[in-house]
Amino acid sequence: MSDKLTSIHLPSAIALAVAQLLATPAFAQSALPEVVISAAKQDSNKADRASVGGFSDAPLLETPASITVFTQSLMQDLQVRQTTDAVKFDASVNDSYNAVGYAEQFSIRGFALDNTSSYRKDGLAIPGDASIPLENKERIEILKGLAGFQAGFATPGGIINYVTKRPTDTPLRTVTLGASERGTLYGAVDLGGLFSDPHFGYRINAADERLRSYIKGADGQRQFFSFAFDWRISPQALLQLDMDYQHKSQLTAPGFQLVNGTDLPRNINPDTMLNNQPWARPVDTRDTDFGLRFEYKFNEDWKATLSANKHEFRRNDFTAFPYGCSSAGLFPGYCANGDYDVYDYQSTGESKSPLATQALLQGNLKTGNIQHALTLGFSSFRRRDWFGDCVYGKVDCAGSKPNGTSNIYVPVVVPPSTIVTGPVTLRRSEDEWSVFAQDILSLTDQLKLHLGARHVHIKRDQFIDDETPNAKYERSYLLPNIALVFSPQNNWSVYGSFTEGLEHGGIAPLGTNNVNALLNPSKSRQYEFGVKADLLRDFSVSAAVFQIKQSLEYTNADNDYVANGKEKHTGIELSAQGRLSNELTLGASIAGLRTRQSDTGDITLDGKRVTNVPSIKASVYADYAVRQVQGLKLNAEVLYSGDKAFSPDNSVTVPGYSVMNLGARYATHIAGTATTLRFNVDNVFDKFYWRDVTQSLGGYLFPGAPRLYKVSAQFDF
């Protein structure tokens, strides 16, 4: 989307939203039961259903997979503005090169997610190369573990699915204002309802944000707009459309490298900005999504669904990049006194335009005494990536030289380079299609057998360099899925499952001999056993044990990025969520994970832990309604992470940490308007810790945020 188009549409969209907010709700009439478009708002933060475990909303209690759901109300109470704020409450999720000002990137169960295939909107793949906006999301669903059957290509850790807000059957008028960090200011509107003809519904979301990160200088701005439209054509037919647009421009904050190549940096202030050259420029991203869904119910038992999503992504990437110490021959690593080389990194005109489609036929039938819940489907994914040869320092990426030297304690201004980026061309194309089938057999009232399989075909072409102008790959894969669910009583169940997954090969990073080369896809296997129970009406617990095996990717001693050897992740997950009493709500998540590398032929790697994965991690959240003060609720969170290996040979380990957050909210009325005031303090004791210790791009360490204050006011008209 062009700047000109943005300047026209975004202000007018926000103006429309404000006009809707102030307008007399003449069209807010009651809807007949057969045209209700969305369910009423949940009273509890606990979710009972999710779509990420299969192909439609299903009860979590009956789904043979480990799933976490963050509802809209929970995200509001915790003042969640981005996915990073939400997933810290799931112990199985970690940061994975999650730099402030850049794309949010995560790992699940110790496996880094793939920006191409691990992020979904309403079940369809979207790129994760920029922060995914949450203003128009009803909930975030996390499927932990292999998702080959559900999604085709996806890393072994799982997928994150964002469920879009739909029109409401009663008028919705919400304004939210907030402030945080060093002066971040936030404003958003959420409008929904039915038109005068109740067969038509709408949902409008808009937001504007001035970004002032806790890292000094990592400043920027963000604008967002979306609309969703539902048309109940008939009692059998429903058409849904949605569109969203986001522009974000922010100076990114790089991480730190080891001092002397061996030691963790000491006496570091978490607000230190290494991208602090006067010629540094913000990373500028623009994302547009267009979604379409049509559902037709043939009868009570059978329905068909067609859906598609078109995504447009554009990025101009600039960074004064800290890497290495040329005076001591350290690559990567900083000098003993804190000096580091400064490079001018530029990549302009990057773009991606994926198109995802899916067709489903779902229904129920009975053969003899066995009830079948059938799903037959077809999906496709078309991807085109455009970018030029990035420029890095004074020459190209493969032969980079620094602009000059700065210091992590005493910043130094270095001169800008004179480089310009190369021409942008089509560098990677990919066409994927799948056919899949699932049958859930009710063998008895208590026993269900889940059988599924997906046939995936991929055709890929990539331009790496002049010596390898076309690297073609074409192959088909079969991904089976089998699970058994036993429910002795209605409020608890036990399951066991086996599944195979498929993931794209990694892309060789900067500095390697085969930079930009995309490795071939690889398969993975998972065994999982779990138990789920609704102990109370609004309180659930679950436990899962699992083992995942996957090929290992790393940069070898010859500086080639290769897939060689195996990594095995064995773990246990425990969770509890819901209301224990009228006053107390609890959320807890604990994950223990043992990771090992093997069969590489390198004694420095075999038998070692996988990097950036804690052996144990926990999150506990409590919310308490104060009886003595009507409308007042207090909350507290404790986050704990064990130590993590930083270097692949485990010679450097980063210590664990614990962080406490506190908050309060007060529901009242101001001038007759329902108002919720929220106040949160993160990292109450202002602890220093390393939250992300990725090996990406040579290995970087990112400090956690210091003590932060967040305030907001939500007005429901």
Buried (B, 14 or more C-beta within 10 A) or exposed (E): BEEEEBEEEBBEBBEBBBEBBEEEEEBBBEBEEEBBBBEEEBEBBBBBBBBBBBBBEBEBBBBBBBBBBBBBBBBBBBBBBEBBBBBBBBBBBBBBBBBBBBBBBBBBBBBBBBBBBBBBBBBBBBBBBBBBBBBBBBBBBBBBBBBBBBBBBBBBBBBBBBBBBBBBBBBBBBBBEBBBBBEBBBBBBBBBBBBEEBBBBBBBBBBBBBBBBBBBBBBBBBBBBBBBBBBBEEEEEBBBBBBBBBBBBBBBBBBBBBBEBEEBBEEBEBBBBBBBBEEBBBBBBBBBBBBBBBBBBEEEEBBBBBBBBBBBBBBBBBBBBBBBBBEBEBBBBBBBBBBBBBBBBBBBBBBBBBBBBBBBBBBEEEEEEEBBBBBBBBBBBBBBBBBBBBBBBBEBBBEBEBBBBBBBEEBEEBEBBEBEBBEBEEBBBBBBBBBBBBBBBBEEEEEBBBBBBBBBBBBBBBBBEEEEEEBEBEEEBEBEBBBBBBBEEEBBBBBBBBBBBBBBBBBBBBBBEBBBBBBEBBBBBBBBBBBBBBEEEBBBBBBBBBBBBBBBBBBBEEEBBBBBBBBBBBBBBBBBBBBBEEEEBBBBBBBBBBBBBBEBEBEBBBEBBBBBBBBBBBBBBBBBBEEEEEBBBBBBBBBBBBBBBBBBEBEBBBEBBEBBBEBBBBBEEEEEEEBBBBBBBBBBEEBEBBBBBBBBBBBBBBBBBBBBEBEBBBBBB
